[in-house]
Amino acid sequence: MGIFGFFSKDKKESLDQGLQKSSDNIFSKLSKAVVGKSKVDEDVLDELEEILITSDVGVDTTIKVIRRIEERVARDKYLNTEELDVILKEEIAALLEENNSQDFLDFDLPEDKKPYVIMVVGVNGVGKTTTIGKLANLFKSAGKNVILGAADTFRAAAVDQLILWGDRVGVPVISHGMNTDPASVAFDAVKQGVDQKADVVIVDTAGRLHTKINLMNELSKIKRVMQKFIPDAPHEILLVLDGSTGQNAFIQAKEFTKATEITSLAITKLDGTAKGGVVIGISDQFKIPVKYIGVGEKMTDLQIFNRKEFVDSLFTKK
């Protein structure tokens, strides 16, 4: 069991398994860094800095973590190297808490926003459509009525894939096919959501980043047509990033935050990589809550992000 009682044993085991490669990578390097050392000194901290940077935590965030540990060493006078993983967990969890990385407990939605509209953005190949399908399943499992909008009309596979997910999960998908106006799909999806008293409408959008101006204009248009039915829609703009791409995920986050106002993040494919530290760096650098993480192929392997459980899984020696 993890730090919080509400985090189920199954979820914690799934999280541990999903972060196994990242955790093994960190601890194999950390073990070498502290061999023959009895206390946390400057050499150990230099090694730790390199370990965090090569685990894709990012340079700026790594420097913050090292400074926090240096302050801890100075304050406590003496720290055993065996305590280093505990200190790491405490300081990184505290950093995430300061960075607006709140814990989302479940799939409850605001009572005053019905339907709750989520617009999903992200480049092709990051697992965007799969994330939407899994999200739809999780909301449905929580007793919510869900409608999906296939507004990524630039790529035929995206429309077809979302329809397949809708069939698999058992939720309706609003689609006009390929090369149709994305905004009209979003319009119809939100209209259906209002007419059918749905709890949540999730709208997929095109994953192009070649021209920021076009992307910005397209997303702005989609938002405007949604607002004809629901003035404050979308209530959430979820950016999906592929955690296995490491620093490239930072670049995508930077570009999308310039193009539109991102309010939450989903970081996928963490199970296939040793780059789990990217979650910490992105949360710290962009001050946008990480809401979901993908730690496996199963439908339930898209998890609500819990910072303490995440840090516990990443920095606990298996």
N, C-alpha and C positions, 0 to 999 in steps of 0.2 A: 504493500500500500504506500501511497505517496504522502505528501505533506498535508494535503487537504482531504478530509473524509469523504467529500462528495465526489471525488475523482475515483471512479471505480477501478477495481483491481484489473479488469480486462483492458480498460483504456490505458492504464499505466504500463501493463505488459506490452501492449501494442506500441506505445510511445518508446519504451526501452528498446524494443526490437527495431523500430524504425530509425532510431538514432544510434544504433549499435556501431555502424561504420565510423560515424563522426566521433563517438565516444572512444572507441578503440584507437583511433588516430591520435586523439589528444593525449590519452594516457600512455601510449607507447612512447611518445615523445617526452612526456612529463617524467616518466620513470627514468629515462636516460638523463634528463636534466638534473634530477635530484640525487642520482646515484653517488654515494659517498658523502653526501651533504647531510648535516644534522639540523641546520637552520636555514631559514629563508634569507639569503643575502643578495647582494647586487648581481652576482653571476646567475643565480637562480631566476631572478626577476628578468634579466636580459634574455635568458632561455625561454621563459614564460611569454615574454613579449613576442618573440619569434613564433612560438607555437600558436598563439592566438591569431597572429596575422596570417600565418599559413593555413589556419582553419577558417579563413574568410570572415573573421570578426570585423576586419577593416582596421586601418592604421589609427584613425582618430578615436574610434571606440576602444581599441586596445590600449592606447595611451591613457585614456580615462580609467580603465580597469587597473592598469599598473599603478597609476597614481594613488588610487584608493587602497591598493594593497600596501604600497609604500607607507601611506599614512597609518595603516593598521600595524605594520611592523614597528614604526616609530613609537606608536602609542603603547603597544603591548610589550615593547623592548625585545622580546624573544619569541619567535614563532618557529615551531618544529616543522620540518618539511612534510611530515605526515599529515599536518593540518591544512596543507595548501589547498587540497581539493575542496575542503569545507569552506575555507575563506573565499575561494573563487566563487563557489555557489552563492554564498551570502552577498558578496559584493556585486556580482552580476545581476542577481535577482533584485537587489536594491536599486541598481542603475536602471533596470527595465521598469521598475515601479515609478521612478522619477520621470521616465520618458513617456508617460501617458500610455503605458502598455498595461491597461487594466485587464482584469480577468473577466471573461464573459462566462457566466455560469451555465447557461443552457440556451435553448432555442426559443425562449420567450420573446415576444415582439411588443413594441409600445402599444398600449390599449387605444391611444388616440390616433394611431396611424394605420388605417385599414382601407385598402391593402397597403402593406409596407412594401415599398418599391426599391429593389436593389438593381443598380446598373453595374454590370461586370465588364471590366476592361483588362487588357493584357495582350501581349504579342502572341502570334500563332506559335503553337508548340509548347506552351508553358503548362498545359493542362487545364486551360480555362473552361472548355466545354465539359470536361470530366468533372471539374470542381462544381460547376453548376448542377450537373446531374446528381452528384453526391449530396450537395446542399439541399436540393429538392427532396431527395430521399429522407434526409435527416429532419427537415421541416415537416414532411408528411408523417414520419414516424412519431413526431411530437404532437400530432393531431391537427396540423395546419392544412388549410386548403391552399394549394400552390398552382400558379400558372407561370409557364415559361414563355419567353419571347425570343424567337430566333432572328435577331437583328444583325447577326454577323453574316450579311448577305453577299459579301465579297468572295467568300470561299464556300463552294458547294458542300464540301465535306463537313463544314461546321454546322450547316443547316440540317443535313442528314443525320449527323452525329447527335445533335440535340433532340431530334425527333425520336431517334432510337432510345435515348436516355428517358424521354418522356414516356415511351411505351414500357420501358423496363421498370420505371418507378411507378407508373400509373398516374401521371399528371398530364393535363392538356398542354400542348405546345402550339403557340400562335406562329404561323410561318407563311410567308408569301413566296418562298423559294429563293433561288440565287439571282443576283443582279437586280434586286428590287430595292426600293427606298427603305433603308434601315429605320428611318424615323416613322414611316407608316406602320411598320411592324410593331415598334414600341408603342405607338398610338393605340393600335388595336389590342395589344396585350394589356395595357393599362385600362382601356375601356372595358375589356372582358373582366378584368379584375374587379372593377367597380360594379359592373352589372351582376356579376356572380357572387359578389360579397366575399371574394377571396381574401385570405389572410396575408399572402405574400405574392408579389409578382417579381420574377427574376428575369432581367433582360440581358441577353448576350449582345456584345457589340464587336465590330471588326477589330482585328489585331494588327493594324498597320501603324508603323512608326516612321515610314520613309519621309513623310511631310507633316511636320507638327501642325502647320496651319490648317491643312485639310482635316487632320484628326480632330483638332480643336473645334473646327466649324461643324464637323459631323456630330460630335458629342454634344455640342451646344444645341444643335437642331433637335437631337433626340430628347434632350432635357426640356426644351421648349414645348414640344408636342405632348410630352407626358403631363406638363403643367396645365394643359387645357382641361384635364380631368382632375388632377390632384395638384394644387398650387405649389406645394412644397416638395414635390417629387423631383428627382429620386431622393429617397431618404438616406440612402447609403450608396457610395460609389466604391466598389470593391475592386482593388487591383490584384490580379493573380500573377505571382512571380514563381519562376522555376528555381528552387533552392539549389539544384545541382549545378547551376551555371555560375555560382559564386559571385565574383565581382561584377559579372554582366548583369546580374539581378539588380545591383545598385544603380547601374547605368539606366536600366529600364525604369526603375522607380523614379529616378531623377527626371527622365523625359516625360513620363506620364504626369508627374506632379506639376510640371510646367504646363501641360496641355489641359488639365482639368483638376478640379479639387477632389483629391482622393481622401476618403474618410476611413477606410479600413483596408487591411492587407490579408491575402491568403498566400502562404508560401508552400509550394507543392514539391513532391519528389525528393523529400528529405531522406527517405529510406535507401535510395540508390547512390548515395554520395557520402563523402567524409567532410562535407562543407556545411554542416549544421550550424556552425557559428555565424553564418550569414543572417540568420534570424535576429541575433543579438545586434549586429551591426546596423541592419536596416531599421530596426525599431529605434535604435539610438539616433541614427543620423537624420531620419525623416520625421520623427515624433508623431508617427501615424500608428494607431493600434494594430498589432498583428492579431487578427481575429480567428483565423483558421490555419492549421498546418496539415499537410498531407504526409502521412508516414507509412503508406502502403497501398496496395492495389484494391483491398476490400472496400466495400461501400462504407463501412464504419471507420475506415482508416483516415477519413477527413475528420480531424478533431478540432474542437474549440480550443484555442490556445490558452494555456495556463502557465504563466511565466515561471512559477516556482517548480511546478512539475517538470517543465521543459528543462530548466537548468539542472534539476536533480537528475534527470535521465542523461543529460549531456555530460555532466561532470561527476558521475558516480562510477567508480571502477567496477566493471562487471566481473 
